[in-house]
Amino acid sequence: MRIESIESGTIDGAAINPALVDFDEDTGWTPLVGRAVDVTFVAGFDPIPEDLVTLTLELAAGALGSPLGISREQAGGVSVTFTRTSGALLIGPGGPDEARLAPYRLGVLP
C-alpha cells in the first residue's frame, strides 16, 4: 500500500494540521504520540496494478469453487485439506500468494 497524502488528523481529540504530519513512506508510521491518535489518509494505486487484479480474480474464482475453503475431507482418521482461499490465505509465512503481495506491503514495523 502506498500512502499518497494525509487528509486530516487529531491527537487526543484536538485537530492537527495535516500538512505538518510526517510519516515514513516505507512503514506508514508517524512520530505522532498521544493516547488517541486518529489520522485519515489516502492510499492505494491508480491504476490498480495488473498482478493485483489477477490475484483478486484468482482468489474469487477459487472461493466460488470451494466456498468453505475445503478441498478434501476424510472421516476415518479425520483429515481436512484446505484450499488457498481458506483462512490461512496470506496470513502464515511462505504462502504462495504472500510473495505476490510483498511489493505492495508497508515495510517492517519499528
C-alpha positions, 0 to 999 in steps of 0.5 A: 500500500502506498500512502499518497497524502494525509487528509486530516488528523487529531491527537487526543481529540484536538485537530492537527494540521495535516500538512505538518504530519510526517510519516515514513513512506516505507512503514506508514508510521508517524512520530505522532504520540498521544493516547488517541491518535486518529489520522485519515489518509489516502492510499492505494494505486491508480491504476490498480496494478495488473498482478493485483487484479489477477490475484483478486480474480484468482482468489474469487474464482477459487472461493466460488469453487470451494466456498468453505475453503475445503478441498478434501475431507476424510472421516476415518482418521479425520483429515481436512485439506484446505484450499488457498482461499481458506483462512490461512490465505496470506496470513502464515509465512511462505504462502504462495500468494504472500510473495505476490503481495510483498511489493505492495506491503508497508515495510517492517514495523519499528 
